[in-house]
Amino acid sequence: MAARGSIGSFSFPSPRGCLSPSSLAGELTRLNRITSLLAGAVFVSLLGTAWLAHLAARRADVLPFVADGGVFGCAVRVLAAPPAPRGEREP
């Protein structure tokens, strides 16, 4: 609870009086550190989420299917790339 400037029957917390510039600068420095810490936590969690999404996509055992109008669709067969013509290099 905030400090009270006066004691009376209705002693609500009184507003802070005049503060020195050095104490206000210290308060702003403290708030700036807290803001930097929170921004860093958000950035690290964003990078962690992107990394976990990448790992999940790489490790997923997914077979491609084509919707052919049926209930389940049909699996896509993976075909090898056609060989490059002789005398030409593959791009």
C-alpha positions, 0 to 999 in steps of 0.5 A, a space after each residue: 500500500 502507498 504511504 499516507 501523507 496525513 492521518 485522518 478519518 478518510 486517509 486515502 493514499 496521497 499522491 507522491 510529492 515532488 521527486 528528484 530527477 535522479 530518482 525519476 531517472 532511476 525509475 525509468 531505467 528500472 522500467 526500461 530493463 523490465 521492458 527489455 526483459 519482456 521483449 527478449 522473452 517474446 523474441 526467444 519464444 517466437 524463435 522457439 516456436 518457429 524452430 519447433 514448427 520446423 522440426 515438426 514439419 520435418 519429422 511428420 510422416 506425411 503421405 501426399 493424397 489427391 482428392 479424387 471425389 472419393 471418401 479417402 482419396 488416393 495416394 500420390 506415387 512419387 516418380 523419379 525425375 526424367 533423365 537429362 538429355 545427353 550433352 546437356 547438363 541439368 540446371 
